[in-house]
Amino acid sequence: MMPELVRMPELLKKPELVHEHGRVAEYGMVASDSFAEFLREQLAPLGRVATRRMFGKTGMFCDGLMFGMITDDSLYLRVDDHNRAAFKEAQAFPPLSYEKKGGSIDLFFWRAPKRLFDEQDELVAWAQLALDAARRVAVKRERAGPRRRTAPQPTGWRP
């Protein structure tokens, strides 16, 4: 069931922000429960598909690898140099990104065309390509070694 969102007359005039039941989407909103469940069912042929809310969005995972993100009930799939040509149709939409220090950071997730939601086989094929890209990213990260998350502390110094 889709969560109830506040109705705001000025936003109802913007069709891209209105969900099927006349509810207004919040910018950068996580996936509605019904949309996330729909995607888990449609993408079940990939394996164990799970969703997790993170950073104001919803991550889509299969076998522990994040292959997609959902925001505003739009599915974004992981893209890399190997699957970019196959996702040519997705280039018509802006990629998932965020603003940082006056610039835009591309997250390498492209929005899946809405027509795929009516064509399960093709949706699964696109998601498989995104999952393959997620595997390649994971291998690259393993080769690079662990990332340092904090600044190194001086040795011998204790507070």
FISE-538701 format. One line per 4 residues: number of its first residue (from 1); their letters; for each residue x, y, z of N, C-alpha, C, CB. Coordinates in Angstrom, 3 decimals, padded with zeros to 6 digits. Glycine has a CB too. Example, Ala and Ser with C-alpha at 12.3 -4.5 7.8 and 13.67 -1.06 7.14 Angstrom:
// FISE-538701
1> AS> 013.190,-005.690,007.800,012.300,-004.500,007.800,013.200,-003.300,007.800,011.308,-004.473,009.046  012.850,-002.250,007.080,013.670,-001.060,007.140,012.900,000.030,007.870,014.084,-000.598,005.725
// end
This chain:
// FISE-538701
1> MMPE> 000.845,-001.178,000.000,000.000,000.000,000.000,000.891,001.243,000.000,-000.962,-000.003,001.223  000.575,002.201,-000.842,001.387,003.415,-000.967,001.159,004.321,000.236,001.055,004.168,-002.278  002.235,004.849,000.845,002.059,005.721,002.006,001.344,007.002,001.612,003.413,006.047,002.646  000.558,007.528,002.542,-000.173,008.769,002.300,000.791,009.944,002.360,-001.318,008.950,003.328
5> LVRM> 000.753,010.773,001.344,001.596,011.959,001.310,000.718,013.192,001.358,002.491,011.971,000.053  001.259,014.298,001.810,000.518,015.539,001.933,000.097,016.035,000.557,001.355,016.599,002.657  -001.152,016.433,000.405,-001.633,017.009,-000.853,-001.315,018.498,-000.853,-003.170,016.765,-001.043  -000.724,018.978,-001.921,-000.370,020.380,-002.035,-000.837,020.851,-003.410,001.176,020.607,-001.835
9> PELL> -001.837,021.737,-003.472,-002.426,022.124,-004.758,-001.420,022.597,-005.799,-003.423,023.199,-004.537  -000.414,023.368,-005.408,000.543,023.863,-006.404,001.382,022.739,-006.999,001.457,024.907,-005.781  001.643,021.687,-006.242,002.413,020.567,-006.757,001.558,019.619,-007.588,003.054,019.814,-005.617  000.241,019.596,-007.315,-000.644,018.737,-008.091,-000.703,019.172,-009.547,-002.041,018.739,-007.490
13> KKPE> -000.299,020.398,-009.829,-000.296,020.896,-011.204,000.911,020.393,-011.981,-000.319,022.417,-011.215  001.847,019.764,-011.315,003.044,019.216,-011.950,002.873,017.705,-012.065,004.339,019.579,-011.141  002.453,017.192,-013.226,002.144,015.762,-013.344,003.305,014.842,-013.028,001.668,015.470,-014.715  004.551,015.297,-013.233,005.693,014.432,-012.957,005.877,014.173,-011.464,006.952,015.046,-013.529
17> LVHE> 005.176,014.955,-010.604,005.300,014.779,-009.167,004.104,014.075,-008.547,005.492,016.106,-008.513  003.096,013.735,-009.352,001.875,013.145,-008.824,001.882,011.643,-009.064,000.631,013.791,-009.465  001.690,010.889,-007.973,001.598,009.436,-008.082,000.213,009.055,-008.580,001.896,008.756,-006.722  000.042,007.773,-008.884,-001.193,007.288,-009.484,-002.448,007.604,-008.687,-001.101,005.830,-009.674
21> HGRV> -002.350,007.780,-007.385,-003.532,008.026,-006.558,-003.664,009.496,-006.175,-003.479,007.172,-005.302  -003.020,010.383,-006.924,-003.144,011.807,-006.656,-002.295,012.291,-005.499,-004.559,012.139,-006.390  -001.377,011.455,-005.034,-000.496,011.859,-003.947,000.750,012.499,-004.537,-000.124,010.651,-003.047  001.282,013.472,-003.859,002.434,014.198,-004.365,003.714,013.529,-003.898,002.396,015.664,-003.913
25> AEYG> 004.644,013.340,-004.826,005.944,012.762,-004.488,006.811,013.822,-003.839,006.641,012.181,-005.743  007.568,013.409,-002.891,008.538,014.278,-002.249,009.833,014.146,-003.037,008.737,013.913,-000.727  010.498,015.242,-003.363,011.718,015.171,-004.164,012.751,014.318,-003.446,012.280,016.586,-004.443  013.327,013.356,-004.163,014.354,012.500,-003.583,013.789,011.456,-002.638,015.361,013.333,-002.858
29> MVAS> 012.542,011.136,-002.786,011.855,010.225,-001.893,012.305,008.779,-002.113,010.353,010.342,-002.084  012.324,008.009,-001.041,012.607,006.581,-001.153,011.450,005.923,-001.891,012.823,005.929,000.255  011.635,004.682,-002.282,010.600,003.964,-003.017,009.381,003.725,-002.132,011.144,002.629,-003.546  008.211,003.819,-002.732,007.004,003.436,-002.000,007.083,001.929,-001.780,005.682,003.845,-002.780
33> DSFA> 006.420,001.455,-000.740,006.443,000.024,-000.440,005.883,-000.790,-001.601,005.648,-000.266,000.835  004.823,-000.276,-002.236,004.198,-001.030,-003.331,005.115,-001.096,-004.552,002.853,-000.393,-003.720  005.831,-000.021,-004.866,006.732,-000.027,-006.019,007.926,-000.945,-005.752,007.216,001.408,-006.341  008.476,-000.872,-004.546,009.603,-001.746,-004.191,009.192,-003.211,-004.268,010.122,-001.416,-002.777
37> EFLR> 008.001,-003.542,-003.771,007.519,-004.921,-003.826,007.297,-005.369,-005.270,006.221,-005.063,-003.023  006.741,-004.487,-006.103,006.544,-004.777,-007.527,007.891,-005.127,-008.178,005.886,-003.561,-008.252  008.914,-004.325,-007.909,010.228,-004.580,-008.508,010.841,-005.876,-007.993,011.172,-003.417,-008.225  010.704,-006.151,-006.691,011.239,-007.418,-006.154,010.585,-008.613,-006.850,011.010,-007.504,-004.618
41> EQLA> 009.279,-008.531,-007.076,008.577,-009.624,-007.751,009.019,-009.743,-009.208,007.059,-009.410,-007.676  009.090,-008.620,-009.909,009.459,-008.639,-011.324,010.891,-009.130,-011.529,009.297,-007.248,-011.926  011.778,-008.800,-010.597,013.198,-009.116,-010.749,013.603,-010.402,-010.028,014.033,-007.968,-010.235  012.638,-011.151,-009.538,012.925,-012.416,-008.846,013.763,-013.385,-009.681,011.628,-013.089,-008.456
45> PLGR> 013.634,-013.411,-011.020,014.478,-014.325,-011.799,015.985,-014.069,-011.638,014.114,-014.221,-013.257  016.366,-012.880,-011.149,017.794,-012.593,-010.938,018.373,-013.373,-009.762,018.000,-011.101,-010.707  017.533,-013.692,-008.795,017.989,-014.308,-007.552,017.276,-013.646,-006.391,019.531,-014.192,-007.394  017.915,-013.640,-005.245,017.317,-013.027,-004.056,017.494,-011.509,-004.138,017.963,-013.594,-002.745
49> VATR> 016.431,-010.808,-004.514,016.465,-009.358,-004.650,015.929,-008.732,-003.364,015.637,-008.890,-005.889  016.685,-007.786,-002.849,016.296,-007.100,-001.616,016.413,-005.597,-001.815,017.172,-007.563,-000.421  015.694,-004.854,-000.994,015.793,-003.392,-001.028,016.202,-002.906,000.354,014.441,-002.737,-001.475  016.903,-001.768,000.364,017.317,-001.163,001.635,017.300,000.355,001.466,018.745,-001.667,002.077
53> RMFG> 016.676,001.041,002.392,016.618,002.496,002.347,017.965,003.060,002.775,015.479,003.039,003.252  018.435,004.025,001.980,019.733,004.615,002.271,019.860,005.978,001.601,020.862,003.686,001.810  020.381,006.946,002.327,020.655,008.279,001.790,019.437,008.914,001.133,021.781,008.206,000.792  018.244,008.689,001.662,017.038,009.274,001.105,016.560,008.586,-000.155,017.264,010.708,000.824
57> KTGM> 017.160,007.451,-000.491,016.776,006.673,-001.660,016.628,005.219,-001.223,017.825,006.818,-002.818  016.312,004.339,-002.148,016.211,002.916,-001.842,017.170,002.169,-002.752,014.748,002.395,-002.015  018.087,001.400,-002.159,019.023,000.593,-002.935,018.400,-000.748,-003.277,020.338,000.392,-002.168  018.690,-001.261,-004.474,018.245,-002.594,-004.890,019.467,-003.497,-004.936,017.514,-002.555,-006.285
61> FCDG> 019.382,-004.631,-004.264,020.508,-005.540,-004.118,020.141,-006.936,-004.588,020.977,-005.578,-002.671  021.116,-007.628,-005.128,020.994,-009.048,-005.445,022.319,-009.688,-005.040,020.660,-009.293,-006.987  022.254,-010.713,-004.227,023.462,-011.382,-003.735,024.422,-010.388,-003.079,024.169,-012.114,-004.886  023.869,-009.399,-002.377,024.687,-008.423,-001.658,025.274,-007.321,-002.514,025.782,-009.118,-000.977
65> LMFG> 024.985,-007.299,-003.810,025.527,-006.281,-004.715,024.439,-005.288,-005.094,026.124,-006.932,-005.982  024.736,-004.003,-004.984,023.755,-002.990,-005.341,023.796,-002.755,-006.848,024.017,-001.671,-004.570  022.719,-003.137,-007.523,022.644,-002.982,-008.969,021.671,-001.881,-009.381,022.238,-004.290,-009.607  020.913,-001.364,-008.434,019.946,-000.330,-008.765,019.617,000.536,-007.576,018.691,-000.944,-009.306
69> MITD> 019.013,001.684,-007.882,018.515,002.589,-006.849,017.143,003.068,-007.283,019.493,003.797,-006.613  016.305,003.325,-006.295,014.970,003.838,-006.569,014.833,005.172,-005.861,013.861,002.835,-006.109  014.345,006.149,-006.597,013.999,007.436,-006.006,012.789,007.958,-006.752,015.196,008.451,-006.069  011.863,008.538,-006.034,010.622,009.051,-006.637,009.937,007.979,-007.483,010.916,010.293,-007.500
73> DSLY> 009.983,006.731,-007.021,009.396,005.588,-007.721,009.880,005.477,-009.163,007.888,005.690,-007.699  011.134,005.816,-009.376,011.810,005.588,-010.653,012.992,004.678,-010.363,012.271,006.944,-011.336  013.194,003.686,-011.224,014.291,002.744,-011.065,015.500,003.236,-011.853,013.873,001.327,-011.526  016.635,003.283,-011.191,017.909,003.625,-011.827,018.794,002.392,-011.750,018.596,004.872,-011.137
77> LRVD> 019.433,002.045,-012.867,020.275,000.851,-012.933,021.744,001.233,-013.100,019.828,-000.060,-014.088  022.624,000.432,-012.487,024.065,000.698,-012.536,024.574,000.577,-013.965,024.834,-000.270,-011.612  025.383,001.545,-014.343,025.924,001.601,-015.699,027.442,001.660,-015.619,025.360,002.826,-016.482  028.112,001.030,-016.581,029.562,001.140,-016.696,029.923,001.069,-018.182,030.290,000.009,-015.875
81> DHNR> 031.201,001.049,-018.482,031.630,001.054,-019.880,031.155,-000.183,-020.649,033.141,001.146,-019.949  030.932,-001.297,-019.951,030.537,-002.544,-020.607,029.058,-002.579,-020.998,030.841,-003.708,-019.701  028.192,-001.928,-020.224,026.761,-002.001,-020.538,026.186,-000.677,-021.051,025.996,-002.436,-019.311  027.025,000.328,-021.155,026.569,001.662,-021.579,025.838,001.620,-022.924,027.763,002.620,-021.671
85> AAFK> 026.347,000.880,-023.895,025.728,000.809,-025.222,024.337,000.160,-025.139,026.633,000.014,-026.198  024.190,-000.857,-024.307,022.900,-001.528,-024.157,021.862,-000.620,-023.503,023.063,-002.801,-023.337  022.339,000.351,-022.710,021.444,001.267,-022.000,021.260,002.579,-022.758,021.983,001.548,-020.602  021.515,002.559,-024.044,021.437,003.776,-024.864,020.105,004.506,-024.675,021.631,003.427,-026.343
89> EAQA> 019.006,003.772,-024.616,017.683,004.377,-024.443,017.593,005.175,-023.138,016.600,003.291,-024.466  018.300,004.729,-022.115,018.265,005.404,-020.815,019.003,006.741,-020.837,018.869,004.506,-019.747  019.831,006.970,-021.843,020.563,008.232,-021.930,019.634,009.422,-022.147,021.579,008.165,-023.053  018.380,009.169,-022.511,017.418,010.248,-022.725,017.036,010.925,-021.410,016.166,009.709,-023.419
93> FPPL> 017.345,010.286,-020.281,016.988,010.815,-018.964,018.249,011.215,-018.215,016.178,009.775,-018.149  018.154,012.195,-017.322,019.338,012.560,-016.539,019.762,011.402,-015.629,019.058,013.827,-015.698  021.068,011.192,-015.448,021.526,010.121,-014.548,021.274,010.515,-013.096,023.034,009.820,-014.770  021.316,009.538,-012.226,021.198,009.803,-010.802,022.476,010.495,-010.363,020.948,008.490,-009.986
97> SYEK> 022.350,011.635,-009.715,023.524,012.403,-009.303,023.184,013.204,-008.058,024.010,013.339,-010.441  024.191,013.840,-007.494,023.962,014.745,-006.368,024.916,015.921,-006.503,024.159,014.016,-004.996  024.557,017.000,-005.829,025.360,018.223,-005.879,026.361,018.225,-004.732,024.457,019.482,-005.815  027.604,018.605,-005.056,028.634,018.700,-004.028,029.624,019.775,-004.435,029.350,017.336,-003.814
101> KGGS> 029.843,020.720,-003.545,030.802,021.819,-003.769,030.568,022.502,-005.113,032.244,021.291,-003.700  029.298,022.790,-005.405,028.958,023.521,-006.609,028.997,022.711,-007.889,029.857,024.654,-006.744  029.270,021.415,-007.801,029.315,020.565,-008.993,028.370,019.400,-008.859,030.727,020.060,-009.243  028.147,018.709,-009.949,027.269,017.553,-009.961,028.119,016.280,-010.023,026.277,017.622,-011.158
105> IDLF> 027.841,015.337,-009.127,028.550,014.067,-009.062,027.642,012.975,-009.640,028.975,013.731,-007.590  028.082,012.345,-010.722,027.329,011.270,-011.365,027.545,009.981,-010.576,027.761,011.092,-012.859  026.453,009.319,-010.215,026.540,008.076,-009.444,026.589,006.831,-010.331,025.361,007.976,-008.499  026.566,006.994,-011.647,026.614,005.884,-012.599,025.410,004.960,-012.480,027.880,005.088,-012.399
109> FWRA> 024.252,005.568,-012.260,022.973,004.881,-012.298,022.093,005.663,-013.263,022.319,004.769,-010.862  021.538,004.957,-014.272,020.686,005.599,-015.267,019.260,005.109,-015.107,021.197,005.321,-016.695  018.309,006.017,-015.346,016.895,005.695,-015.164,016.402,004.720,-016.228,016.056,006.968,-015.197  015.779,003.669,-015.771,015.194,002.674,-016.674,013.937,003.260,-017.305,014.866,001.345,-015.917
113> PKRL> 013.751,003.060,-018.597,012.525,003.544,-019.244,011.291,002.892,-018.620,012.566,003.260,-020.762  010.240,003.666,-018.449,009.020,003.151,-017.805,008.384,002.010,-018.582,008.009,004.267,-017.638  008.609,001.949,-019.885,008.015,000.875,-020.691,008.473,-000.506,-020.215,008.375,001.061,-022.170  009.647,-000.565,-019.567,010.166,-001.855,-019.097,009.276,-002.481,-018.031,011.573,-001.683,-018.547
117> FDEQ> 008.505,-001.665,-017.311,007.662,-002.200,-016.247,006.505,-003.021,-016.796,007.128,-001.074,-015.389  006.240,-002.901,-018.099,005.217,-003.705,-018.753,005.828,-004.870,-019.531,004.384,-002.836,-019.684  007.147,-004.976,-019.521,007.856,-006.006,-020.283,008.864,-006.686,-019.358,008.570,-005.393,-021.540  008.372,-007.632,-018.551,009.198,-008.238,-017.508,010.496,-008.837,-018.038,008.414,-009.303,-016.798
121> DELV> 010.439,-009.551,-019.154,011.654,-010.187,-019.674,012.728,-009.154,-019.981,011.336,-010.999,-020.932  012.321,-008.044,-020.575,013.300,-007.015,-020.908,013.785,-006.288,-019.649,012.698,-006.011,-021.901  012.889,-006.078,-018.679,013.295,-005.466,-017.408,014.348,-006.342,-016.729,012.066,-005.264,-016.471  014.130,-007.647,-016.714,015.088,-008.573,-016.099,016.410,-008.547,-016.866,014.515,-010.013,-016.063
125> AWAQ> 016.347,-008.467,-018.188,017.581,-008.407,-018.992,018.379,-007.149,-018.669,017.249,-008.446,-020.500  017.707,-006.002,-018.559,018.397,-004.751,-018.195,018.988,-004.869,-016.783,017.414,-003.534,-018.272  018.203,-005.408,-015.865,018.676,-005.552,-014.481,019.875,-006.503,-014.415,017.536,-006.068,-013.570  019.873,-007.548,-015.250,021.014,-008.472,-015.281,022.275,-007.755,-015.728,020.726,-009.659,-016.213
129> LALD> 022.149,-006.888,-016.729,023.306,-006.092,-017.182,023.805,-005.176,-016.069,022.935,-005.254,-018.427  022.872,-004.608,-015.316,023.246,-003.739,-014.194,023.913,-004.557,-013.078,021.997,-002.997,-013.645  023.408,-005.767,-012.835,024.010,-006.641,-011.827,025.420,-007.053,-012.247,023.133,-007.892,-011.601  025.613,-007.325,-013.532,026.952,-007.637,-014.040,027.898,-006.458,-013.803,026.897,-007.987,-015.550
133> AARR> 027.401,-005.234,-014.021,028.211,-004.036,-013.773,028.549,-003.925,-012.288,027.468,-002.764,-014.251  027.589,-004.244,-011.418,027.837,-004.202,-009.970,028.917,-005.207,-009.579,026.536,-004.490,-009.188  028.916,-006.373,-010.219,029.964,-007.373,-009.950,031.339,-006.848,-010.369,029.653,-008.695,-010.693  031.391,-006.183,-011.529,032.672,-005.628,-011.986,033.173,-004.553,-011.023,032.531,-005.042,-013.405
137> VAVK> 032.266,-003.733,-010.508,032.648,-002.705,-009.530,033.185,-003.367,-008.266,031.439,-001.787,-009.189  032.523,-004.431,-007.810,032.962,-005.134,-006.600,034.359,-005.727,-006.789,031.961,-006.246,-006.231  034.624,-006.305,-007.952,035.948,-006.880,-008.232,037.010,-005.780,-008.222,035.950,-007.619,-009.601  036.696,-004.649,-008.844,037.639,-003.517,-008.854,037.956,-003.053,-007.440,037.068,-002.347,-009.670
141> RERA> 036.928,-002.972,-006.602,037.128,-002.521,-005.215,037.966,-003.519,-004.423,035.775,-002.309,-004.519  037.758,-004.814,-004.680,038.557,-005.835,-003.995,040.026,-005.710,-004.372,038.043,-007.244,-004.334  040.286,-005.484,-005.659,041.667,-005.337,-006.128,042.326,-004.095,-005.542,041.705,-005.273,-007.654  041.546,-003.032,-005.378,042.090,-001.774,-004.873,042.393,-001.853,-003.376,041.114,-000.633,-005.147
145> GPRR> 041.802,-002.815,-002.688,042.031,-002.953,-001.260,041.055,-002.102,-000.471,043.459,-002.574,-000.910  041.131,-002.205,000.849,040.188,-001.457,001.689,040.424,000.053,001.575,040.314,-001.902,003.161  039.307,000.780,001.600,039.405,002.243,001.561,039.582,002.755,002.971,038.150,002.882,000.898  040.411,003.760,003.107,040.630,004.380,004.406,039.493,005.356,004.650,042.020,005.095,004.477
149> RTAP> 038.815,005.203,005.785,037.654,006.033,006.080,037.986,007.215,006.987,036.581,005.195,006.718  039.044,007.110,007.753,039.396,008.207,008.660,040.844,008.605,008.413,039.181,007.800,010.153  041.150,009.784,008.854,042.530,010.250,008.717,043.430,009.415,009.624,042.648,011.767,009.065  044.630,009.126,009.187,045.528,008.332,010.016,045.873,009.106,011.301,046.819,007.968,009.228
153> QPTG> 045.970,008.379,012.393,046.328,008.982,013.679,047.827,008.900,013.874,045.590,008.285,014.849  048.425,009.928,014.452,049.865,009.863,014.713,050.176,008.713,015.673,050.377,011.205,015.294  051.252,007.991,015.407,051.601,006.876,016.284,052.245,007.415,017.553,052.552,005.881,015.568  051.987,006.705,018.640,052.581,007.083,019.907,051.832,008.170,020.651,053.962,007.521,019.683
157> WRP> 050.847,008.776,020.033,050.103,009.839,020.691,048.826,009.279,021.270,049.797,010.984,019.718  048.527,009.629,022.507,047.292,009.172,023.161,046.644,010.353,023.842,047.572,008.030,024.188  045.336,010.457,023.737,044.618,011.568,024.398,044.571,011.405,025.882,043.212,011.683,023.872
// end
